């Protein structure tokens, strides 16, 4: 997170100030960071991973809005500045809403319920097994194998 902040503040001074290239590079940095956080899920709590994802989306949309406004033709504007301003305020409020929802999740009764649901989902996901329907089975060291592979069920519905 500190590396991302360092790139978005310090490294952006190398690029020409006020140019669209600055915002384009910032978009790439935020997008790369978001994809990295989605892949690694670095936080211990899933709620923190969601908060990080939502704030990255917020940052991505804010920079995209700034890029649209910056590259718009001033003589014949495509985007209404007032509408874009309201949209950016709404987009940036999503981070605060997610933060307050995260605070609600800290309440013990809500946390216990969410933990139970998460545990149930994990148990359900980890229970996939391949079991032969019939055929010649051979038990060897508590491992069941079959010689007829056409008897094995697939994961289809």
C-alpha positions as CSV (number, residue, x, y, z in Angstrom):
1,X,0.0,0.0,0.0
2,X,2.8,2.4,0.8
3,X,4.5,1.5,-2.5
4,X,1.3,2.4,-4.4
5,X,1.0,5.7,-2.5
6,X,4.6,6.5,-3.2
7,X,4.1,5.8,-6.9
8,X,0.9,7.8,-7.1
9,X,2.5,10.9,-5.4
10,X,6.3,10.9,-5.8
11,X,6.7,9.1,-9.1
12,X,4.0,11.2,-10.8
13,X,6.1,14.3,-10.4
14,X,8.5,12.9,-13.0
15,X,5.8,12.9,-15.7
16,X,4.8,16.3,-17.1
17,X,2.5,17.9,-14.4
18,X,-1.1,18.4,-15.6
19,X,-0.8,16.1,-18.5
20,X,-3.1,13.3,-19.5
21,X,-0.1,10.9,-19.3
22,X,0.0,11.5,-15.6
23,X,-3.6,10.3,-15.2
24,X,-3.1,7.4,-17.6
25,X,-0.1,6.1,-15.6
26,X,-2.0,6.6,-12.4
27,X,-4.8,4.5,-13.9
28,X,-2.4,1.7,-14.7
29,X,-0.9,1.8,-11.2
30,X,-4.3,1.7,-9.5
31,X,-5.5,-1.1,-11.8
32,X,-2.3,-3.2,-11.2
33,X,-2.6,-2.7,-7.5
34,X,-6.3,-3.7,-7.5
35,X,-5.6,-6.9,-9.5
36,X,-2.7,-7.7,-7.2
37,X,-4.9,-7.3,-4.1
38,X,-7.6,-9.4,-5.7
39,X,-5.2,-12.2,-6.5
40,X,-3.3,-12.2,-3.2
41,X,-6.1,-11.3,-0.8
42,X,-3.5,-9.9,1.7
43,X,-5.7,-9.0,4.6
44,X,-6.6,-11.5,7.4
45,X,-10.3,-10.6,7.3
46,X,-12.4,-10.8,4.1
47,X,-14.2,-7.6,5.0
48,X,-10.8,-5.8,4.7
49,X,-10.2,-7.3,1.3
50,X,-13.6,-6.0,0.2
51,X,-12.8,-2.6,1.6
52,X,-9.5,-2.5,-0.3
53,X,-11.2,-3.6,-3.5
54,X,-13.9,-0.9,-3.2
55,X,-11.4,1.8,-2.5
56,X,-9.4,0.8,-5.5
57,X,-12.6,0.9,-7.7
58,X,-13.3,4.4,-6.2
59,X,-9.8,5.6,-7.0
60,X,-10.0,4.1,-10.5
61,X,-13.3,5.8,-11.3
62,X,-12.1,9.1,-9.8
63,X,-9.0,9.1,-12.0
64,X,-11.0,8.1,-15.0
65,X,-13.4,11.0,-14.4
66,X,-10.5,13.4,-14.1
67,X,-9.0,12.0,-17.3
68,X,-12.4,12.5,-19.1
69,X,-12.7,16.1,-17.9
70,X,-9.1,16.9,-18.7
71,X,-9.2,15.6,-22.3
72,X,-12.7,17.1,-23.0
73,X,-12.8,19.8,-25.7
74,X,-13.5,23.1,-23.9
75,X,-15.1,24.7,-26.9
76,X,-17.7,21.9,-27.3
77,X,-17.7,19.9,-24.1
78,X,-19.0,16.3,-24.1
79,X,-19.3,16.1,-20.4
80,X,-21.3,18.4,-18.2
81,X,-18.9,19.6,-15.5
82,X,-21.6,19.8,-12.9
83,X,-22.9,16.3,-13.5
84,X,-19.3,14.9,-13.4
85,X,-18.7,16.8,-10.2
86,X,-21.8,15.2,-8.6
87,X,-20.8,11.8,-10.0
88,X,-17.3,12.1,-8.5
89,X,-18.7,13.1,-5.1
90,X,-21.1,10.1,-5.1
91,X,-18.3,7.7,-6.3
92,X,-16.0,9.0,-3.5
93,X,-18.7,8.5,-0.9
94,X,-18.7,4.8,-1.6
95,X,-15.5,4.4,0.4
96,X,-17.1,6.0,3.4
97,X,-20.2,3.8,3.1
98,X,-18.0,0.7,2.9
99,X,-16.0,1.9,5.9
100,X,-19.1,2.3,8.0
101,X,-20.5,-1.0,6.9
102,X,-17.1,-2.5,8.0
103,X,-17.6,-0.9,11.4
104,X,-21.0,-2.5,11.7
105,X,-19.4,-5.9,10.9
106,X,-17.2,-5.4,14.0
107,X,-20.3,-5.8,16.2
108,X,-20.0,-9.2,17.9
109,X,-23.5,-10.5,17.0
110,X,-23.0,-9.6,13.3
111,X,-19.5,-11.0,13.3
112,X,-20.6,-14.3,14.7
113,X,-23.3,-14.7,12.1
114,X,-20.9,-13.8,9.3
115,X,-18.3,-16.2,10.6
116,X,-20.8,-19.0,10.7
117,X,-21.9,-18.4,7.1
118,X,-18.2,-18.2,6.0
119,X,-17.4,-21.5,7.7
120,X,-20.4,-23.1,6.1
121,X,-19.3,-22.0,2.7
122,X,-15.8,-23.2,3.2
123,X,-17.0,-26.6,4.4
124,X,-19.3,-26.9,1.4
125,X,-16.5,-26.0,-1.1
126,X,-14.0,-28.4,0.4
127,X,-16.3,-31.4,0.3
128,X,-15.9,-32.4,-3.4
129,X,-14.9,-36.0,-3.8
130,X,-14.8,-38.4,-6.7
131,X,-16.5,-41.7,-5.9
132,X,-16.9,-44.6,-8.3
133,X,-20.5,-45.7,-9.0
134,X,-19.6,-49.4,-9.4
135,X,-17.0,-51.6,-10.9
136,X,-14.0,-53.5,-9.6
137,X,-12.7,-51.7,-6.6
138,X,-9.5,-52.4,-4.8
139,X,-8.7,-51.1,-1.3
140,X,-5.1,-50.3,-0.6
141,X,-3.9,-48.5,2.5
142,X,-7.3,-46.8,3.1
143,X,-7.3,-45.5,-0.5
144,X,-10.1,-46.8,-2.8
145,X,-9.2,-47.1,-6.4
146,X,-11.1,-48.5,-9.4
147,X,-9.9,-50.1,-12.5
148,X,-12.9,-49.1,-14.6
149,X,-12.5,-45.3,-15.2
150,X,-15.9,-45.0,-17.0
151,X,-17.6,-45.5,-13.6
152,X,-16.3,-42.2,-12.1
153,X,-18.9,-39.4,-11.8
154,X,-18.1,-36.0,-13.1
155,X,-18.8,-32.6,-11.5
156,X,-21.6,-31.7,-14.0
157,X,-25.1,-30.9,-12.8
